[in-house]
Amino acid sequence: MKTYIALQPVGRFEKGDIVGGLSDDQIKRLEADKIIEEVKPSAQPKPKEVKTDG
């Protein structure tokens, strides 16, 4: 499921809030108007494996 963040206040959401519970049509309209945007999952760097003496 995609996650969206509010770029400006919309309905019950304030700027920076995670937006949810909207229909696909509402999401498309708000994205087109640059009111919300999809949150892209950030690539988590993999911890570097270190050999230990033991």
Gaussian input, Z-matrix of N, CA and C with variables (Angstrom, degrees):
# hf/3-21g

backbone

0 1
 N
 C     1     B1
 C     2     B2     1     A1
 N     3     B3     2     A2     1     D1
 C     4     B4     3     A3     2     D2
 C     5     B5     4     A4     3     D3
 N     6     B6     5     A5     4     D4
 C     7     B7     6     A6     5     D5
 C     8     B8     7     A7     6     D6
 N     9     B9     8     A8     7     D7
 C    10    B10     9     A9     8     D8
 C    11    B11    10    A10     9     D9
 N    12    B12    11    A11    10    D10
 C    13    B13    12    A12    11    D11
 C    14    B14    13    A13    12    D12
 N    15    B15    14    A14    13    D13
 C    16    B16    15    A15    14    D14
 C    17    B17    16    A16    15    D15
 N    18    B18    17    A17    16    D16
 C    19    B19    18    A18    17    D17
 C    20    B20    19    A19    18    D18
 N    21    B21    20    A20    19    D19
 C    22    B22    21    A21    20    D20
 C    23    B23    22    A22    21    D21
 N    24    B24    23    A23    22    D22
 C    25    B25    24    A24    23    D23
 C    26    B26    25    A25    24    D24
 N    27    B27    26    A26    25    D25
 C    28    B28    27    A27    26    D26
 C    29    B29    28    A28    27    D27
 N    30    B30    29    A29    28    D28
 C    31    B31    30    A30    29    D29
 C    32    B32    31    A31    30    D30
 N    33    B33    32    A32    31    D31
 C    34    B34    33    A33    32    D32
 C    35    B35    34    A34    33    D33
 N    36    B36    35    A35    34    D34
 C    37    B37    36    A36    35    D35
 C    38    B38    37    A37    36    D36
 N    39    B39    38    A38    37    D37
 C    40    B40    39    A39    38    D38
 C    41    B41    40    A40    39    D39
 N    42    B42    41    A41    40    D40
 C    43    B43    42    A42    41    D41
 C    44    B44    43    A43    42    D42
 N    45    B45    44    A44    43    D43
 C    46    B46    45    A45    44    D44
 C    47    B47    46    A46    45    D45
 N    48    B48    47    A47    46    D46
 C    49    B49    48    A48    47    D47
 C    50    B50    49    A49    48    D48
 N    51    B51    50    A50    49    D49
 C    52    B52    51    A51    50    D50
 C    53    B53    52    A52    51    D51
 N    54    B54    53    A53    52    D52
 C    55    B55    54    A54    53    D53
 C    56    B56    55    A55    54    D54
 N    57    B57    56    A56    55    D55
 C    58    B58    57    A57    56    D56
 C    59    B59    58    A58    57    D57
 N    60    B60    59    A59    58    D58
 C    61    B61    60    A60    59    D59
 C    62    B62    61    A61    60    D60
 N    63    B63    62    A62    61    D61
 C    64    B64    63    A63    62    D62
 C    65    B65    64    A64    63    D63
 N    66    B66    65    A65    64    D64
 C    67    B67    66    A66    65    D65
 C    68    B68    67    A67    66    D66
 N    69    B69    68    A68    67    D67
 C    70    B70    69    A69    68    D68
 C    71    B71    70    A70    69    D69
 N    72    B72    71    A71    70    D70
 C    73    B73    72    A72    71    D71
 C    74    B74    73    A73    72    D72
 N    75    B75    74    A74    73    D73
 C    76    B76    75    A75    74    D74
 C    77    B77    76    A76    75    D75
 N    78    B78    77    A77    76    D76
 C    79    B79    78    A78    77    D77
 C    80    B80    79    A79    78    D78
 N    81    B81    80    A80    79    D79
 C    82    B82    81    A81    80    D80
 C    83    B83    82    A82    81    D81
 N    84    B84    83    A83    82    D82
 C    85    B85    84    A84    83    D83
 C    86    B86    85    A85    84    D84
 N    87    B87    86    A86    85    D85
 C    88    B88    87    A87    86    D86
 C    89    B89    88    A88    87    D87
 N    90    B90    89    A89    88    D88
 C    91    B91    90    A90    89    D89
 C    92    B92    91    A91    90    D90
 N    93    B93    92    A92    91    D91
 C    94    B94    93    A93    92    D92
 C    95    B95    94    A94    93    D93
 N    96    B96    95    A95    94    D94
 C    97    B97    96    A96    95    D95
 C    98    B98    97    A97    96    D96
 N    99    B99    98    A98    97    D97
 C   100   B100    99    A99    98    D98
 C   101   B101   100   A100    99    D99
 N   102   B102   101   A101   100   D100
 C   103   B103   102   A102   101   D101
 C   104   B104   103   A103   102   D102
 N   105   B105   104   A104   103   D103
 C   106   B106   105   A105   104   D104
 C   107   B107   106   A106   105   D105
 N   108   B108   107   A107   106   D106
 C   109   B109   108   A108   107   D107
 C   110   B110   109   A109   108   D108
 N   111   B111   110   A110   109   D109
 C   112   B112   111   A111   110   D110
 C   113   B113   112   A112   111   D111
 N   114   B114   113   A113   112   D112
 C   115   B115   114   A114   113   D113
 C   116   B116   115   A115   114   D114
 N   117   B117   116   A116   115   D115
 C   118   B118   117   A117   116   D116
 C   119   B119   118   A118   117   D117
 N   120   B120   119   A119   118   D118
 C   121   B121   120   A120   119   D119
 C   122   B122   121   A121   120   D120
 N   123   B123   122   A122   121   D121
 C   124   B124   123   A123   122   D122
 C   125   B125   124   A124   123   D123
 N   126   B126   125   A125   124   D124
 C   127   B127   126   A126   125   D125
 C   128   B128   127   A127   126   D126
 N   129   B129   128   A128   127   D127
 C   130   B130   129   A129   128   D128
 C   131   B131   130   A130   129   D129
 N   132   B132   131   A131   130   D130
 C   133   B133   132   A132   131   D131
 C   134   B134   133   A133   132   D132
 N   135   B135   134   A134   133   D133
 C   136   B136   135   A135   134   D134
 C   137   B137   136   A136   135   D135
 N   138   B138   137   A137   136   D136
 C   139   B139   138   A138   137   D137
 C   140   B140   139   A139   138   D138
 N   141   B141   140   A140   139   D139
 C   142   B142   141   A141   140   D140
 C   143   B143   142   A142   141   D141
 N   144   B144   143   A143   142   D142
 C   145   B145   144   A144   143   D143
 C   146   B146   145   A145   144   D144
 N   147   B147   146   A146   145   D145
 C   148   B148   147   A147   146   D146
 C   149   B149   148   A148   147   D147
 N   150   B150   149   A149   148   D148
 C   151   B151   150   A150   149   D149
 C   152   B152   151   A151   150   D150
 N   153   B153   152   A152   151   D151
 C   154   B154   153   A153   152   D152
 C   155   B155   154   A154   153   D153
 N   156   B156   155   A155   154   D154
 C   157   B157   156   A156   155   D155
 C   158   B158   157   A157   156   D156
 N   159   B159   158   A158   157   D157
 C   160   B160   159   A159   158   D158
 C   161   B161   160   A160   159   D159

   B1=1.4532
   B2=1.5279
   B3=1.3029
   B4=1.4577
   B5=1.5267
   B6=1.3210
   B7=1.4491
   B8=1.5215
   B9=1.3289
   B10=1.4588
   B11=1.5200
   B12=1.3421
   B13=1.4531
   B14=1.5267
   B15=1.3330
   B16=1.4638
   B17=1.5285
   B18=1.3308
   B19=1.4656
   B20=1.5224
   B21=1.3210
   B22=1.4561
   B23=1.5223
   B24=1.3423
   B25=1.4617
   B26=1.5274
   B27=1.3297
   B28=1.4643
   B29=1.5261
   B30=1.3274
   B31=1.4621
   B32=1.5164
   B33=1.3272
   B34=1.4711
   B35=1.5203
   B36=1.3188
   B37=1.4634
   B38=1.5232
   B39=1.3312
   B40=1.4576
   B41=1.5240
   B42=1.3302
   B43=1.4616
   B44=1.5282
   B45=1.3352
   B46=1.4538
   B47=1.5195
   B48=1.3454
   B49=1.4661
   B50=1.5187
   B51=1.3263
   B52=1.4566
   B53=1.5248
   B54=1.3190
   B55=1.4616
   B56=1.5225
   B57=1.3309
   B58=1.4573
   B59=1.5121
   B60=1.3173
   B61=1.4564
   B62=1.5123
   B63=1.3332
   B64=1.4631
   B65=1.5243
   B66=1.3293
   B67=1.4654
   B68=1.5321
   B69=1.3236
   B70=1.4695
   B71=1.5223
   B72=1.3414
   B73=1.4668
   B74=1.5232
   B75=1.3405
   B76=1.4636
   B77=1.5254
   B78=1.3174
   B79=1.4646
   B80=1.5223
   B81=1.3306
   B82=1.4703
   B83=1.5231
   B84=1.3361
   B85=1.4641
   B86=1.5288
   B87=1.3259
   B88=1.4624
   B89=1.5260
   B90=1.3260
   B91=1.4708
   B92=1.5218
   B93=1.3275
   B94=1.4652
   B95=1.5291
   B96=1.3378
   B97=1.4679
   B98=1.5288
   B99=1.3448
   B100=1.4722
   B101=1.5315
   B102=1.3385
   B103=1.4593
   B104=1.5259
   B105=1.3370
   B106=1.4603
   B107=1.5206
   B108=1.3300
   B109=1.4610
   B110=1.5184
   B111=1.3287
   B112=1.4582
   B113=1.5201
   B114=1.3161
   B115=1.4601
   B116=1.5173
   B117=1.3123
   B118=1.4611
   B119=1.5239
   B120=1.3350
   B121=1.4682
   B122=1.5234
   B123=1.3170
   B124=1.4649
   B125=1.5209
   B126=1.3004
   B127=1.4631
   B128=1.5200
   B129=1.3091
   B130=1.4572
   B131=1.5283
   B132=1.3306
   B133=1.4607
   B134=1.5263
   B135=1.3162
   B136=1.4559
   B137=1.5244
   B138=1.3348
   B139=1.4727
   B140=1.5263
   B141=1.2991
   B142=1.4596
   B143=1.5246
   B144=1.3220
   B145=1.4605
   B146=1.5214
   B147=1.3127
   B148=1.4582
   B149=1.5216
   B150=1.3356
   B151=1.4653
   B152=1.5215
   B153=1.3099
   B154=1.4603
   B155=1.5185
   B156=1.3189
   B157=1.4653
   B158=1.5165
   B159=1.2939
   B160=1.4505
   B161=1.4139
   A1=109.17
   A2=116.04
   A3=120.95
   A4=110.08
   A5=115.50
   A6=122.34
   A7=108.18
   A8=115.99
   A9=121.41
   A10=109.39
   A11=115.59
   A12=121.65
   A13=108.40
   A14=116.05
   A15=121.48
   A16=109.45
   A17=116.20
   A18=121.17
   A19=110.92
   A20=116.25
   A21=123.35
   A22=107.71
   A23=118.20
   A24=119.64
   A25=111.59
   A26=115.83
   A27=121.27
   A28=107.78
   A29=116.80
   A30=120.85
   A31=110.89
   A32=116.48
   A33=120.91
   A34=112.98
   A35=117.56
   A36=121.78
   A37=110.96
   A38=115.51
   A39=121.98
   A40=108.62
   A41=116.51
   A42=121.06
   A43=109.38
   A44=116.17
   A45=121.60
   A46=114.48
   A47=117.45
   A48=121.02
   A49=110.84
   A50=115.93
   A51=121.86
   A52=106.54
   A53=116.22
   A54=122.42
   A55=108.89
   A56=116.31
   A57=120.42
   A58=110.95
   A59=115.95
   A60=121.05
   A61=114.26
   A62=117.62
   A63=121.11
   A64=109.86
   A65=115.03
   A66=119.40
   A67=109.41
   A68=115.93
   A69=120.54
   A70=111.19
   A71=117.11
   A72=120.63
   A73=111.20
   A74=116.84
   A75=120.31
   A76=110.58
   A77=116.47
   A78=120.68
   A79=110.27
   A80=117.25
   A81=120.89
   A82=111.08
   A83=116.77
   A84=121.29
   A85=110.55
   A86=117.17
   A87=120.84
   A88=111.77
   A89=117.24
   A90=120.49
   A91=110.60
   A92=116.81
   A93=121.22
   A94=110.86
   A95=116.68
   A96=121.68
   A97=112.46
   A98=116.95
   A99=123.16
   A100=111.91
   A101=116.31
   A102=121.16
   A103=110.17
   A104=115.92
   A105=121.12
   A106=108.30
   A107=116.09
   A108=120.02
   A109=108.99
   A110=114.97
   A111=120.57
   A112=109.38
   A113=115.55
   A114=120.86
   A115=107.26
   A116=115.90
   A117=121.25
   A118=108.14
   A119=117.42
   A120=118.26
   A121=109.90
   A122=116.11
   A123=119.45
   A124=109.00
   A125=114.66
   A126=120.06
   A127=108.25
   A128=115.94
   A129=120.55
   A130=108.76
   A131=116.87
   A132=118.01
   A133=109.79
   A134=115.12
   A135=120.71
   A136=108.65
   A137=117.49
   A138=117.96
   A139=110.55
   A140=115.23
   A141=120.36
   A142=109.06
   A143=115.88
   A144=119.99
   A145=109.05
   A146=114.38
   A147=120.55
   A148=108.24
   A149=115.82
   A150=119.36
   A151=108.85
   A152=114.76
   A153=119.08
   A154=109.20
   A155=115.65
   A156=120.02
   A157=107.63
   A158=116.90
   A159=115.99
   A160=111.72
   D1=136.34
   D2=-178.06
   D3=-78.80
   D4=149.73
   D5=177.71
   D6=-114.61
   D7=138.72
   D8=-178.88
   D9=-124.57
   D10=149.55
   D11=178.03
   D12=-122.56
   D13=142.04
   D14=-179.65
   D15=-78.92
   D16=126.85
   D17=176.94
   D18=-89.28
   D19=-18.33
   D20=175.63
   D21=-151.86
   D22=161.42
   D23=-178.15
   D24=-58.24
   D25=135.71
   D26=177.55
   D27=-149.07
   D28=121.26
   D29=-179.52
   D30=56.43
   D31=-127.02
   D32=-179.00
   D33=-85.24
   D34=-0.28
   D35=-177.10
   D36=-98.73
   D37=138.39
   D38=175.42
   D39=-98.55
   D40=165.68
   D41=177.74
   D42=-56.29
   D43=129.67
   D44=178.98
   D45=94.10
   D46=-10.43
   D47=178.93
   D48=-73.47
   D49=151.80
   D50=170.58
   D51=-78.94
   D52=127.62
   D53=-175.22
   D54=-96.64
   D55=133.14
   D56=178.66
   D57=-151.65
   D58=167.24
   D59=176.77
   D60=78.06
   D61=20.44
   D62=179.45
   D63=-105.28
   D64=154.57
   D65=177.31
   D66=-75.04
   D67=163.34
   D68=178.42
   D69=-59.21
   D70=-39.07
   D71=179.14
   D72=-63.28
   D73=-43.32
   D74=179.06
   D75=-63.17
   D76=-42.51
   D77=-179.61
   D78=-62.36
   D79=-46.56
   D80=179.63
   D81=-59.94
   D82=-43.09
   D83=-178.70
   D84=-65.74
   D85=-45.24
   D86=-179.04
   D87=-67.76
   D88=-35.93
   D89=175.63
   D90=-65.15
   D91=-42.93
   D92=-179.46
   D93=-63.52
   D94=-34.04
   D95=-179.58
   D96=-86.89
   D97=4.34
   D98=179.45
   D99=59.65
   D100=36.02
   D101=177.48
   D102=-94.81
   D103=-32.13
   D104=173.69
   D105=-129.80
   D106=160.96
   D107=173.61
   D108=-143.34
   D109=153.25
   D110=179.03
   D111=-71.77
   D112=137.33
   D113=176.40
   D114=-85.86
   D115=119.10
   D116=179.14
   D117=-83.68
   D118=129.36
   D119=178.07
   D120=-64.26
   D121=129.04
   D122=-179.32
   D123=-80.26
   D124=142.18
   D125=179.68
   D126=-73.24
   D127=118.25
   D128=179.30
   D129=-81.50
   D130=123.94
   D131=178.05
   D132=-65.22
   D133=135.87
   D134=-179.47
   D135=-74.98
   D136=133.38
   D137=178.61
   D138=-61.56
   D139=137.92
   D140=-178.76
   D141=-74.49
   D142=131.61
   D143=178.51
   D144=-80.84
   D145=133.21
   D146=-178.64
   D147=-122.35
   D148=129.72
   D149=176.59
   D150=-76.37
   D151=139.51
   D152=177.43
   D153=-116.44
   D154=146.61
   D155=175.98
   D156=-76.51
   D157=135.62
   D158=179.66
   D159=-178.90

